[in-house]
Amino acid sequence: MKAEGCGVIRSEKISGGSRDGRVELATVLEFLRRFIKERQREGIERATGSGVYAGGKRRVDRCRIMTLSKAGNGAAATAVALGRSRMQVHRVLRES
């Protein structure tokens, strides 16, 4: 991390024992998580641009969802029939 211009800040005042210490620790951890997610997003964008990354594999049978939906089944019935959540069904129907 030092090569990226980051360093470790050591403070004896931050401890998980007190409320203030937990708040400070949570703030530091939130900042680090945001930093990690930003770096990950940049890496994915770079990989997508160079054609290396194409996203995850699809786990939902979109054709089957569309077929059941066009047959008159609602989102809940389609989700139960396929063993998926209603939200997954709604996402597929919205994308189409």
N, CA, C and O atoms as a DFTB+ gen file, in Angstrom:
384 C
 N C O
     1  1       0.809      -1.189       0.000
     2  2       0.000       0.000       0.000
     3  2       0.856       1.258       0.000
     4  3       0.413       2.307      -0.469
     5  1       2.076       1.168       0.519
     6  2       2.926       2.350       0.550
     7  2       3.284       2.800      -0.857
     8  3       3.478       3.992      -1.094
     9  1       3.374       1.856      -1.800
    10  2       3.678       2.211      -3.177
    11  2       2.546       3.024      -3.793
    12  3       2.776       3.808      -4.713
    13  1       1.322       2.843      -3.290
    14  2       0.175       3.572      -3.807
    15  2      -0.017       4.916      -3.122
    16  3      -0.973       5.636      -3.413
    17  1       0.892       5.256      -2.211
    18  2       0.771       6.519      -1.502
    19  2      -0.045       6.410      -0.229
    20  3      -0.461       7.421       0.337
    21  1      -0.272       5.199       0.217
    22  2      -1.036       4.983       1.441
    23  2      -0.107       4.462       2.518
    24  3       0.890       3.799       2.231
    25  1      -0.429       4.755       3.702
    26  2       0.334       4.236       4.820
    27  2      -0.601       3.816       5.931
    28  3      -1.804       4.070       5.877
    29  1      -0.059       3.193       6.907
    30  2      -0.852       2.752       8.042
    31  2      -0.745       3.801       9.135
    32  3       0.353       4.220       9.501
    33  1      -1.874       4.216       9.646
    34  2      -1.909       5.180      10.729
    35  2      -2.136       4.395      12.011
    36  3      -3.140       3.698      12.160
    37  1      -1.214       4.514      12.909
    38  2      -1.338       3.790      14.171
    39  2      -1.714       4.790      15.250
    40  3      -1.087       5.839      15.399
    41  1      -2.721       4.451      15.978
    42  2      -3.143       5.301      17.072
    43  2      -3.545       4.417      18.242
    44  3      -4.327       3.479      18.086
    45  1      -3.021       4.713      19.374
    46  2      -3.343       3.935      20.558
    47  2      -4.729       4.300      21.087
    48  3      -5.283       3.588      21.925
    49  1      -5.290       5.415      20.595
    50  2      -6.579       5.859      21.095
    51  2      -7.741       5.070      20.496
    52  3      -8.821       5.019      21.085
    53  1      -7.534       4.458      19.340
    54  2      -8.612       3.712      18.704
    55  2      -8.669       2.320      19.313
    56  3      -7.745       1.520      19.170
    57  1      -9.762       2.056      19.987
    58  2      -9.971       0.717      20.523
    59  2     -11.446       0.392      20.412
    60  3     -12.289       1.289      20.403
    61  1     -11.750      -0.862      20.331
    62  2     -13.143      -1.283      20.213
    63  2     -13.856      -1.334      21.536
    64  3     -15.032      -1.695      21.589
    65  1     -13.168      -0.979      22.618
    66  2     -13.757      -1.081      23.938
    67  2     -14.739       0.020      24.284
    68  3     -15.663      -0.205      25.065
    69  1     -14.562       1.191      23.726
    70  2     -15.451       2.310      24.042
    71  2     -16.297       2.661      22.829
    72  3     -15.990       2.271      21.703
    73  1     -17.360       3.398      23.080
    74  2     -18.251       3.796      21.991
    75  2     -17.509       4.660      20.974
    76  3     -17.640       4.452      19.767
    77  1     -16.734       5.624      21.457
    78  2     -15.981       6.500      20.551
    79  2     -14.965       5.708      19.741
    80  3     -14.763       5.973      18.556
    81  1     -14.334       4.745      20.378
    82  2     -13.363       3.915      19.674
    83  2     -14.011       3.096      18.572
    84  3     -13.434       2.927      17.498
    85  1     -15.219       2.583      18.837
    86  2     -15.929       1.807      17.819
    87  2     -16.347       2.688      16.657
    88  3     -16.298       2.266      15.501
    89  1     -16.759       3.916      16.962
    90  2     -17.154       4.850      15.904
    91  2     -15.949       5.195      15.034
    92  3     -16.051       5.206      13.807
    93  1     -14.814       5.474      15.660
    94  2     -13.602       5.787      14.898
    95  2     -13.166       4.593      14.061
    96  3     -12.800       4.740      12.895
    97  1     -13.209       3.414      14.663
    98  2     -12.818       2.208      13.948
    99  2     -13.745       1.952      12.773
   100  3     -13.288       1.585      11.691
   101  1     -15.046       2.142      12.975
   102  2     -16.020       1.955      11.901
   103  2     -15.772       2.947      10.768
   104  3     -15.913       2.604       9.594
   105  1     -15.406       4.171      11.120
   106  2     -15.129       5.190      10.103
   107  2     -13.910       4.810       9.271
   108  3     -13.923       4.941       8.047
   109  1     -12.873       4.347       9.925
   110  2     -11.661       3.933       9.210
   111  2     -11.958       2.734       8.318
   112  3     -11.523       2.695       7.167
   113  1     -12.696       1.756       8.840
   114  2     -13.022       0.575       8.047
   115  2     -13.913       0.913       6.857
   116  3     -13.765       0.331       5.783
   117  1     -14.838       1.853       7.046
   118  2     -15.696       2.287       5.949
   119  2     -14.863       2.946       4.852
   120  3     -15.079       2.698       3.666
   121  1     -13.909       3.788       5.257
   122  2     -13.025       4.427       4.284
   123  2     -12.223       3.388       3.511
   124  3     -12.110       3.474       2.288
   125  1     -11.665       2.402       4.220
   126  2     -10.878       1.364       3.551
   127  2     -11.732       0.549       2.601
   128  3     -11.285       0.218       1.502
   129  1     -12.953       0.217       2.998
   130  2     -13.843      -0.555       2.133
   131  2     -14.180       0.223       0.867
   132  3     -14.219      -0.339      -0.227
   133  1     -14.423       1.520       1.027
   134  2     -14.720       2.364      -0.135
   135  2     -13.517       2.414      -1.080
   136  3     -13.676       2.384      -2.300
   137  1     -12.318       2.492      -0.508
   138  2     -11.086       2.512      -1.291
   139  2     -10.933       1.203      -2.067
   140  3     -10.590       1.219      -3.249
   141  1     -11.186       0.075      -1.410
   142  2     -11.077      -1.231      -2.068
   143  2     -12.078      -1.344      -3.207
   144  3     -11.732      -1.804      -4.295
   145  1     -13.321      -0.927      -2.962
   146  2     -14.351      -1.022      -4.004
   147  2     -14.019      -0.133      -5.200
   148  3     -14.268      -0.506      -6.346
   149  1     -13.458       1.038      -4.930
   150  2     -13.072       1.939      -6.017
   151  2     -11.972       1.311      -6.873
   152  3     -12.025       1.354      -8.102
   153  1     -10.978       0.729      -6.207
   154  2      -9.884       0.060      -6.941
   155  2     -10.419      -1.125      -7.740
   156  3      -9.993      -1.354      -8.871
   157  1     -11.343      -1.871      -7.161
   158  2     -11.922      -3.009      -7.854
   159  2     -12.688      -2.541      -9.095
   160  3     -12.570      -3.137     -10.165
   161  1     -13.471      -1.475      -8.944
   162  2     -14.237      -0.945     -10.068
   163  2     -13.302      -0.486     -11.185
   164  3     -13.569      -0.732     -12.361
   165  1     -12.209       0.180     -10.818
   166  2     -11.233       0.612     -11.828
   167  2     -10.620      -0.583     -12.546
   168  3     -10.446      -0.554     -13.764
   169  1     -10.294      -1.628     -11.802
   170  2      -9.719      -2.831     -12.410
   171  2     -10.685      -3.504     -13.357
   172  3     -10.287      -3.960     -14.429
   173  1     -11.952      -3.573     -12.976
   174  2     -12.962      -4.190     -13.847
   175  2     -13.142      -3.362     -15.110
   176  3     -13.252      -3.915     -16.204
   177  1     -13.174      -2.044     -14.969
   178  2     -13.310      -1.177     -16.151
   179  2     -12.124      -1.350     -17.088
   180  3     -12.289      -1.416     -18.306
   181  1     -10.924      -1.424     -16.510
   182  2      -9.721      -1.607     -17.324
   183  2      -9.757      -2.961     -18.044
   184  3      -9.436      -3.047     -19.230
   185  1     -10.145      -4.002     -17.331
   186  2     -10.198      -5.335     -17.915
   187  2     -11.298      -5.434     -18.967
   188  3     -11.118      -6.093     -19.991
   189  1     -12.423      -4.791     -18.727
   190  2     -13.511      -4.799     -19.701
   191  2     -13.076      -4.083     -20.975
   192  3     -13.373      -4.533     -22.082
   193  1     -12.375      -2.974     -20.811
   194  2     -11.894      -2.221     -21.973
   195  2     -10.915      -3.000     -22.820
   196  3     -10.873      -2.831     -24.038
   197  1     -10.126      -3.853     -22.188
   198  2      -9.149      -4.633     -22.953
   199  2      -9.707      -5.987     -23.385
   200  3      -9.002      -6.781     -24.007
   201  1     -10.967      -6.249     -23.059
   202  2     -11.613      -7.478     -23.514
   203  2     -11.314      -8.701     -22.668
   204  3     -11.627      -9.818     -23.080
   205  1     -10.719      -8.523     -21.500
   206  2     -10.369      -9.657     -20.646
   207  2     -11.552     -10.075     -19.783
   208  3     -11.748     -11.265     -19.537
   209  1     -12.337      -9.114     -19.324
   210  2     -13.431      -9.383     -18.387
   211  2     -14.765      -9.180     -19.093
   212  3     -14.997      -8.140     -19.709
   213  1     -15.631     -10.165     -19.002
   214  2     -16.933     -10.051     -19.649
   215  2     -18.070     -10.190     -18.649
   216  3     -19.224     -10.328     -19.054
   217  1     -17.778     -10.158     -17.361
   218  2     -18.811     -10.302     -16.338
   219  2     -18.983     -11.750     -15.933
   220  3     -18.356     -12.651     -16.491
   221  1     -19.837     -11.955     -14.957
   222  2     -20.091     -13.307     -14.471
   223  2     -21.017     -14.076     -15.386
   224  3     -21.691     -13.499     -16.240
   225  1     -21.045     -15.385     -15.198
   226  2     -21.930     -16.180     -16.045
   227  2     -23.368     -16.005     -15.569
   228  3     -23.620     -15.774     -14.387
   229  1     -24.290     -16.117     -16.489
   230  2     -25.695     -15.957     -16.165
   231  2     -26.208     -17.227     -15.512
   232  3     -25.946     -18.334     -15.982
   233  1     -26.938     -17.052     -14.426
   234  2     -27.426     -18.189     -13.659
   235  2     -28.932     -18.378     -13.778
   236  3     -29.481     -19.338     -13.236
   237  1     -29.595     -17.482     -14.474
   238  2     -31.043     -17.539     -14.605
   239  2     -31.381     -17.822     -16.068
   240  3     -30.821     -17.200     -16.971
   241  1     -32.291     -18.756     -16.293
   242  2     -32.721     -19.100     -17.648
   243  2     -33.710     -18.036     -18.138
   244  3     -34.908     -18.114     -17.866
   245  1     -33.192     -17.055     -18.854
   246  2     -34.018     -15.935     -19.289
   247  2     -35.104     -16.351     -20.277
   248  3     -36.218     -15.829     -20.230
   249  1     -34.791     -17.277     -21.161
   250  2     -35.785     -17.741     -22.143
   251  2     -36.974     -18.388     -21.443
   252  3     -38.125     -18.174     -21.821
   253  1     -36.680     -19.176     -20.425
   254  2     -37.750     -19.856     -19.698
   255  2     -38.609     -18.856     -18.936
   256  3     -39.828     -19.016     -18.867
   257  1     -37.994     -17.834     -18.367
   258  2     -38.757     -16.795     -17.666
   259  2     -39.673     -16.082     -18.638
   260  3     -40.842     -15.845     -18.335
   261  1     -39.154     -15.741     -19.795
   262  2     -39.971     -15.042     -20.793
   263  2     -41.114     -15.925     -21.282
   264  3     -42.233     -15.446     -21.467
   265  1     -40.840     -17.202     -21.490
   266  2     -41.870     -18.136     -21.947
   267  2     -42.995     -18.242     -20.922
   268  3     -44.171     -18.152     -21.274
   269  1     -42.632     -18.433     -19.652
   270  2     -43.646     -18.540     -18.606
   271  2     -44.426     -17.239     -18.441
   272  3     -45.629     -17.258     -18.184
   273  1     -43.733     -16.111     -18.591
   274  2     -44.396     -14.819     -18.468
   275  2     -45.390     -14.600     -19.607
   276  3     -46.507     -14.134     -19.382
   277  1     -44.984     -14.934     -20.819
   278  2     -45.878     -14.770     -21.977
   279  2     -47.052     -15.736     -21.925
   280  3     -48.096     -15.484     -22.527
   281  1     -46.882     -16.849     -21.200
   282  2     -47.962     -17.818     -21.051
   283  2     -49.000     -17.350     -20.032
   284  3     -50.023     -18.006     -19.834
   285  1     -48.731     -16.213     -19.387
   286  2     -49.701     -15.649     -18.458
   287  2     -49.360     -15.835     -16.996
   288  3     -50.124     -15.410     -16.130
   289  1     -48.248     -16.449     -16.703
   290  2     -47.839     -16.609     -15.302
   291  2     -47.313     -15.287     -14.763
   292  3     -46.643     -14.538     -15.474
   293  1     -47.617     -15.011     -13.517
   294  2     -47.100     -13.821     -12.861
   295  2     -45.666     -14.038     -12.419
   296  3     -45.113     -15.128     -12.562
   297  1     -45.079     -12.995     -11.885
   298  2     -43.686     -13.078     -11.449
   299  2     -43.529     -14.078     -10.309
   300  3     -42.558     -14.834     -10.284
   301  1     -44.473     -14.094      -9.362
   302  2     -44.370     -15.003      -8.219
   303  2     -44.478     -16.459      -8.675
   304  3     -43.698     -17.302      -8.232
   305  1     -45.422     -16.758      -9.543
   306  2     -45.593     -18.125     -10.031
   307  2     -44.379     -18.560     -10.851
   308  3     -43.944     -19.707     -10.752
   309  1     -43.840     -17.668     -11.644
   310  2     -42.652     -17.971     -12.439
   311  2     -41.466     -18.245     -11.528
   312  3     -40.703     -19.183     -11.763
   313  1     -41.308     -17.436     -10.495
   314  2     -40.201     -17.612      -9.553
   315  2     -40.297     -18.957      -8.843
   316  3     -39.292     -19.652      -8.688
   317  1     -41.497     -19.326      -8.413
   318  2     -41.683     -20.612      -7.735
   319  2     -41.390     -21.762      -8.695
   320  3     -40.730     -22.729      -8.315
   321  1     -41.869     -21.668      -9.922
   322  2     -41.672     -22.739     -10.900
   323  2     -40.191     -22.957     -11.220
   324  3     -39.775     -24.082     -11.498
   325  1     -39.400     -21.888     -11.183
   326  2     -37.979     -21.987     -11.528
   327  2     -37.074     -22.063     -10.298
   328  3     -35.863     -22.242     -10.430
   329  1     -37.647     -21.928      -9.120
   330  2     -36.834     -21.962      -7.909
   331  2     -35.961     -20.732      -7.746
   332  3     -34.854     -20.817      -7.215
   333  1     -36.447     -19.604      -8.192
   334  2     -35.725     -18.332      -8.107
   335  2     -36.527     -17.341      -7.286
   336  3     -37.652     -17.629      -6.880
   337  1     -35.953     -16.181      -7.042
   338  2     -36.685     -15.152      -6.306
   339  2     -37.502     -14.301      -7.272
   340  3     -37.206     -14.229      -8.464
   341  1     -38.536     -13.659      -6.732
   342  2     -39.353     -12.774      -7.571
   343  2     -38.512     -11.633      -8.112
   344  3     -38.732     -11.178      -9.235
   345  1     -37.539     -11.161      -7.318
   346  2     -36.697     -10.046      -7.756
   347  2     -35.894     -10.419      -8.996
   348  3     -35.746      -9.609      -9.911
   349  1     -35.373     -11.653      -9.025
   350  2     -34.632     -12.087     -10.210
   351  2     -35.540     -12.091     -11.432
   352  3     -35.139     -11.666     -12.515
   353  1     -36.770     -12.575     -11.248
   354  2     -37.731     -12.610     -12.360
   355  2     -38.048     -11.193     -12.816
   356  3     -38.078     -10.918     -14.015
   357  1     -38.285     -10.293     -11.865
   358  2     -38.586      -8.900     -12.222
   359  2     -37.422      -8.255     -12.971
   360  3     -37.649      -7.497     -13.914
   361  1     -36.180      -8.539     -12.573
   362  2     -35.014      -7.975     -13.284
   363  2     -34.986      -8.430     -14.733
   364  3     -34.760      -7.625     -15.636
   365  1     -35.216      -9.725     -14.958
   366  2     -35.196     -10.252     -16.324
   367  2     -36.307      -9.631     -17.144
   368  3     -36.086      -9.249     -18.293
   369  1     -37.491      -9.523     -16.578
   370  2     -38.621      -8.937     -17.314
   371  2     -38.390      -7.461     -17.609
   372  3     -38.792      -6.963     -18.661
   373  1     -37.746      -6.765     -16.689
   374  2     -37.448      -5.342     -16.903
   375  2     -36.401      -5.164     -18.004
   376  3     -36.487      -4.227     -18.797
   377  1     -35.399      -6.074     -18.054
   378  2     -34.334      -5.973     -19.063
   379  2     -34.856      -6.241     -20.475
   380  3     -34.293      -5.750     -21.454
   381  1     -35.928      -7.016     -20.573
   382  2     -36.448      -7.404     -21.900
   383  2     -37.320      -6.358     -22.505
   384  3     -37.827      -6.541     -23.612
